[in-house]
Amino acid sequence: MEREPTREEGEVNEDIDAAAGGEESGTGGSRKRKQAQGARKKGGEEKVPGLVKRGGRAAMVVGGGGMAAAAAGSTLLEYQVHNVLTEAHVDLAAARQRGKGMVVAVDGAVEKLKETLLAMPEGEQVTADAALPYVEGLVGQEGMRSLAFAFHPPTRMQVVGSYAHAGSPAASHARGHSSGGGDGGDGGDGGGAGVGSVARPCTHVDVAVEMPQACFREKDILNHRYFARRALYLATLARHLAQCDWVAAVEWSTLRDDVCKPILAVIPRACKGWPLRLIPCLPPSTFPSRKLAPSRNNVRQATSKGGELLATPKYNMGVVEDGAHMEAHDVISHAMALVPALPHGLVLLKIWARQRYGTKRQVAPADWLNGFQLSLLAAHLASPHNPHRRITPAMSAFQIFRCVMEAMGGTDLLQQPIFLTAPDGSPNALQANSQARRDMQRAFDWVLCDPSGTVNYASRVSKSALHQFRLDAQLTYSVIKSGGAPVACLPGQPVMLAFMQPCAVADRFDLIARVHDAPPATAQAALLLDESQHRRREEVAAGVVARGMGERATAVRVYPREVPAGWRLEQGMPAVAGAPMLIGVSLASPDTAFRLVDKGPSADNKAEALKFRAFWGPKAELRRWKDGTVTEAVAWEGTQSLRHLIPSRLIAFALQRHLGLEECAVRVTGGELDFALKVEGKDPASSAPALSAAFERLSSLLRQLPSLPLSIVALHSLSPATRGAAAFPPSPCPPATAGGPGYGEGMWRRCVDPVPVAVQLEASSKWPDDPEALRLTRHAFCLQIANSLQQPHGVEVEAARDAVDVMVEGFAFRLVLLHDYVPPTEDVTSSPSSSSLTPLIAPSPLPTLPSSSFSETHRTLQHHSTLNGLTGRHPTFGSIARLAKRWVAAHLFSSHLKEEAVELLVAHTLIAPNPLPLLAPKSRLAGLLRFFRLLASYDWLSQPLIVDVNSNFSHEDVQQIQARFDSRLPPHRDALGSSARSVAKRLKQSAADGGREGEKERERRPAMCLATPYDRDGDTWTHLGPSVEALERLCAFAQSAEQVLAQLITGEGEGDGGGEGAGEERGRKGGGKGREGGGEKHRAVQWKSLFLSPLATSFDLIIRLHPASLPHHPRVLFPAPKALSTTKGWLQVPSSLNPDPSSSSSSSSSSPPSSFTPSLHRLTSAGPALLIGFNPPALLLAHLQERFGSVLTFWYDGLCGSEVIGATWRIPIGASADGSAVAPSLPRRAQQAHVLPCSQQAEKDLPCHVVNVAAIIDDISMMGAGLVASVYVRQ
């Protein structure tokens, strides 16, 4: 449901409208304001033309193909950047010129705040009782006795941060103090350039409140006493403000999630969308700066094992930053005066950084670079006193953004300390003191020092966050530098995705570790070191994982735990340490990340060898290598199919060992969905080496055949199993003899999936032109191959008209001919041939799976060659494709989306530009999440999906593909617009219009277009499906699966079913104990639910099949009786032809019932013959589609992992339908039996019909006699 904009939001929009047209005059500005207002008719949608949100995420869509062609390159990019600024930037100066609106109300609230606080009476005695639980957690019982002080009102108040850039009236009264940036992405920027740098949606006002020096003592810097007095002062302000009529609410939060530094948020009644955040500051001479140097100790409990006091640099910096003068304010103000476009450039930087927070809050993580630090960084690059100056006054906003990205990603700027200079050019005081500079660099991961040399504005930035930030900047700059390449997209699209695509934790990392750390015994115990215990544990965890992974990982990021939302000072210290710790890991190449052995230092290097053994403990061992060297090493056991679990096991082991955690306290993602790819507990992918060996032997046998009219040039595998993308690769079957093992336990043990192989023949000009003669020639060639293999080599062979089945080392290969002659009558888009093969040693010529047409064989070969190369570059492609196919089949989409289409979708998630601003996934879970997002968010009705695996397309090729796609669009698709929220609406509209369109029109323009270098029309694998109806359902399922999977990866989706929540609580108290049993089972059920299709709400008819009729019954995840037991409102329709599935004879039988179709019954009851490609449900589905395809849409699991076939009505039951649209392809008797005339008249005097449901159910039961157990109908 879309939310209506509040009054405050509406007024903010008016201010932005004024900003959009503030620089224009006359009709131009009015026209822009009208356009901006028209784009914001709906409160929940994006307001920028060309920018839309898809599935809750922002993406870029260029409206109108003509505009995209005309405004190419940099012109289009500048247009898009302008739209971003118009949407996100709030021009406060332009809004004040109007004299009304939200900004004026905010200025009034700031004035009232100043009047209220400065008028507070002084002399009131403030004691620890004002914030008793919190203060006790800081200083303990003993320290509380000396905290009392006489209250004095603030000496000064100053608006700081982004809001102060516009020169607000409140900001011009006095010169205030910086707070160090606030806790938001835009807080604490300082400045005064006139236009402001507020970037929506962070619309708040930071107000620095200077506390009088009389409220503090010199020794308050010791043992958290200053922070206790600071909290008491704020509590007194909060109590006084809560009684004011103009205040709607008073809320608490913290500065950068620092539990020692609460801040106050005052919500004015006149502008509730603009909270005033009160940030306490100190006069400059309150505490001696020498006593707060990084090398000094001010927490007496922070001692070494020998009793020596340790330095407390982070604690000291927390005090210093409150008492620092406004050097940062002057630096930013001076830079903005020199560079007019700097405020807009800062807005772009803030938007870019905000998309990479990785949290749901619009607040930067505690260790991330926020808007304040980015503003200082940009000001440093714009300073004329900087010898490495990059930003000049003539630059535009995007050029400023590009320069900052180049400096952060293309140089070592973020790896070196930065010393800011004063506007007058005086050198930084720290640069002249080498010892103090070394102390500062040794104490912090990064130094961004103020001109006075006392404050490090980057004291909270962690090493892991800085590394991740630099990687993001490198990726963004590389895209900008390449001009928006690759070409398989519109110009500028990758650059805009860098601004508009959020990077959630589950999106940007391949592995996520969730650590339930044991909280300290008391709140005070957590503050006995330089920083809080949970922050120290996070640093240790980051170092442990980074060292343990080594070259296996490209990035390790520990997300700082956040103060719970809604926390209040009266509740005591925030419960941060009890929250789980999230650690993200980006993997290197799979060859490195999944290796079996980690090589350590040489055994001769005693010091390093001791460190190695101390880290790995019992895992470390000495190993002699082939070159004769002896080194320390760590070996990880695992078969080829389990090597992807090695990084997860490594991380879990290292964290448990060095953090002292129980095994159940650490959970690392990796193999949670492996169950979906296993058959009877074993992954069939482990048989890949045996399959390769069998293929090589087959190739050798065929090349040695002497009696063929044309020699065999090459053999090409067409199976996804040979490129690692088959959901269930074939396993070697036992010999087809009566005494072979595994027989007599069910029909599924005799069913073998064939491996299609293209046999390429030498060129010849003697192929006949007559189609019938050509077919007979192919048939004769197949017989010749079969005879040549069977007689001298004793290979089991069975030939048909178009192919040959060959058994080699337990694998069934299906040979199809491939020659250079293409018959003129061959149709590329023709449906699969009805010709078939005979099962090996079968007593009846029963048809098996249909073979492909001649032209489709060529396309399949091209498809295989393309993706086989992709597998070499991205080895995780196969495992991701397997999970994607399993998911598609589990939700019964196999009859609508072909396997090749699924593989192309997965391939698109691995190549640019789709991953931007993310890297290609290196794990199967991350890849599956990207697959879901692509399905759910792509605008299928307006854009072709271009899958350019080898970068073969030029910009002209992309434009031609788009033009060809646009030429096939119906008028109503463009009329419905291209906004993200209208994608679902357009899908539904197209599905509704589909009933009024002809079959030829629907075949001419498939709903999903997958353009590749070998298929620029993009319809080879989608011309038969999915339809618009199926695509709509597929996108909805993918959107739901994406949300569930993201929550499961990060642990947000864990409920308390089965005692999960209680187990976690027990684990926090006992270091991780008590989360086994019910909690683990509940998590397994949650992961398994990804593949559970909601039958009761998704279908109108459910056809339940006999389990014995499935050729691969062990693949079933959810047996039909359990799945259908909750289908209330459904009617089960049994048939006399189908025995009761609940009876003992039916349920215990390992073979199909006796009422099986005669040929099926003879085939399955006669001996242990292997059944190659035998799939009774697929045959039944083909007959159902042929007979009822105009009335029902069928849904089916092509992997035989479900015991049901779903069906939905194509026309409403009992509703009128166009007489010409009712089953035009059905026989006349079927129309008479299944569609009854109605006395009512439809629109335009057309006859009305009603579907005969009873007759359809009876026919389904008769057609599926022996296969269908029962039919369920929605009542």
Secondary structure, DSSP 8 states (H G I E B T S, - for coil): ------HHHHHHHHHHHHHHHTT--HHHHHHHHHHHHHTTSSTTS--STTEEEETTEEEE----HHHHHHS-HHHHHHHHHHHHHHHHEE-HHHHHHHT-SHHHHHHHHHHHHHHHHHT--S--EE-GGGGHHHHHHHHHHHHGGG--EE----SEEEEESGGGGG--GGGGSS-----SS-SSTTTT-----SS--EETT---EEEEEE--GGG--GGGGSTTHHHHHHHHHHHHHHHHHTT-TTEEEEEEEEGGG-TT-EEEEEEESS-TTS-EEEEEE--TTSS-GGGGSTT----TT-B-TTS-B---HHHHHHHHHHH--THHHHHHHHHHHH-TTHHHHHHHHHHHHHTTS-SSSSS--TTS--HHHHHHHHHHHH-TT-TT----TT--HHHHHHHHHHHHHHSSGGGS-EE---TT----TTTT-HHHHHHHHHH-SS-EE-TTSS-BTTTT--HHHHHHHHHHHHHHHHHHHTTS--SSS-TTHHHHHHHH----HHHH-SEEEEE-----SSTGGGGSSSS-HHHHHHHHHHHHHHHHHGGGEEEEEEE-----TT--GGG-S---TTS-EEEEEEE--HHHHT-SEEEEEETT-HHHHHHHHHHHGGGEEEEE-TTS-EEEEEE----GGGGGGHHHHHHHHHHHHHHT--GGGEEE-SSTTGGGG-BTTB-GGGGHHHHHHHHHHHHHHHHT----SS-EEEEEE--GGGGT--SS-------SSTT-TTTTS-GGGGEE--EEEEEEE---S---SSHHHHHHHHHHHHHHHHHHHHHHH--EEEE-SSEEEEEETTEEEEEEEE-S---TT--TT----------TT-SS----S----HHHHHHHHHHHHHHHHHHHH-TTHHHHHHHHHHHHHHTTBTTTS-HHHHHHHHHHHHSTTTTTTS----SHHHHHHHHHHHHHHS-TTT--EE--TT----HHHHHHHHHHHHHT--HHHHHT---THHHHHHHHHHHHHHTTS-HHHHHHS-SS-EEBTTBTT--TTTTT---HHHHHHHHHHHHHHHHHHHHHHHTTT---TTSHHHHHHHHHHTTSTT-STHHHHHHHHHHHGGG---HHHH-SEEEEE-GGG-TTGGG-SS-HHHHHTT-TTEEEE--TTS--TTSHHHHH-SS--TTS-HHHHHHHHSTT--EET--HHHHHHHHHHHHHTTTEEEEB-TTS--SEEEEEESS-TTS---GGGS-TTS-HHHHHHHEEEEEEE-GGG-EEEEE-HHHHHHHHHHHTTTTEEEEEEE-
